């Protein structure tokens, strides 16, 4: 079960980071004025919070 939980956390992190990179690159290439980099910090904080929540759920036995 720990291996499956690890793969779940890895998949969540990978998908969220891929979306973040895609959005950042798209903003740079299209030169969108709304993309000033201020939201990247909040997105990274959200990803970190979700990862810790998944890790805590796995440790407490909620993820089976």
MODELLER restraints for C-alpha pairs under 7 A, 6 or more apart:
rsr = mdl.restraints
at = mdl.atoms
rsr.add(forms.Gaussian(group=physical.xy_distance, feature=features.Distance(at['CA:1:A'], at['CA:64:A']), mean=6.39, stdev=0.5))
rsr.add(forms.Gaussian(group=physical.xy_distance, feature=features.Distance(at['CA:5:A'], at['CA:58:A']), mean=6.45, stdev=0.5))
rsr.add(forms.Gaussian(group=physical.xy_distance, feature=features.Distance(at['CA:9:A'], at['CA:51:A']), mean=6.58, stdev=0.5))
rsr.add(forms.Gaussian(group=physical.xy_distance, feature=features.Distance(at['CA:9:A'], at['CA:54:A']), mean=6.62, stdev=0.5))
rsr.add(forms.Gaussian(group=physical.xy_distance, feature=features.Distance(at['CA:16:A'], at['CA:47:A']), mean=6.98, stdev=0.5))
rsr.add(forms.Gaussian(group=physical.xy_distance, feature=features.Distance(at['CA:27:A'], at['CA:35:A']), mean=5.88, stdev=0.5))
rsr.add(forms.Gaussian(group=physical.xy_distance, feature=features.Distance(at['CA:57:A'], at['CA:63:A']), mean=5.88, stdev=0.5))
